[in-house]
């Protein structure tokens, strides 16, 4: 399961530079607005030291990390909903992502033009959030007429949709994000198909000055420096570690962003490990064992019998499956088992 993160921001905030650094994918990053028109996409490995440790113990032929997909989306401007800049035609790209990263400029550089009056992190955040809210209101207005007609005809599903869409529109018109709107389960299901922008997890990322030392966490923001991330992107792991330590940076921007993304989407990792392959997999928290099996192959969920499970720590301490079984650390679990982060699992399925 690869999940998709959309990177958005006003023009000239370092959005494409950050994308280039974390994906090692060369994209245009020129100093003028709207350079990025079509979304650039890059798939990167999720850094997790546990994968290598498991692979070493199992003496695996292959070591495979789970992945995250980053989408670099065109620069947004104030009043995009009125057609300014590129307008909001690119917002369809954002609707397809699982979470949104808003890149906000918190650096000064006379060689990089501002599209607003100087630095204003909160102002820029409000501009982007407002455009996302307006886009959601416009979508509701677009579909409301048809749903009202279907509801009048007595269609029960449309009646529920009509009620929740009206509730959502009222909430948005108060300049509140839909992710903060409290809904019943049936209401959540009713509007899931519309893929509202403000209902997605949003991660706020400050692109800070070069002169800063360290990446202190403040409020709800991730702080990174795009230029530093670009410099370390192609370094070997040991060189990268030493360089970041010299700047008092404990984690790279990518590692911080991945961690925050996992938290925002409420995801966990489980592992499969053997001689042929050690691999990390991603599922939503509180997923049942058959659902996790389905991540490996869709048929595995249907034909799931049981799972042999050992925790990552026990696998390492017992030096693999054999030691884990000898010490009673490997447990047999059925369909009702809730997978935990760090579980190492061997699935048993009906091979029909």
Secondary structure, 3 states (H helix, E strand, C coil): CCEEEEEEEECCCCHHHHHHHHHCCCCCCCCCCCCCCCCEEEEEECCCHHHHHHHHHHCCCEEECCEEEEEECCCECCCHHHCCCCCCCCHHHHHCCCEEEEEEEECCCCCCCCCCCCCCHHHHHHHHHHHHHHHHHHHHHHHHHHHHHHHHCCCHHHHHHHHHHHHHHHHHHCCCCHHHCCCCHHHHHHHHHHCCHHHCEEEEEEEECCCCCCCCCECCEEEECHHHHHHHCCCCHHHHHHHHHHCCCCCCHHHHHHHHHHHHHCEEEEEEECCCEEEEEEEECCCEHHHHHHHHCHHHHHCEEEEEEEEHHHHHHCCCHHHHHHCCCCEEECCCCECCCCEEEEEEECCC
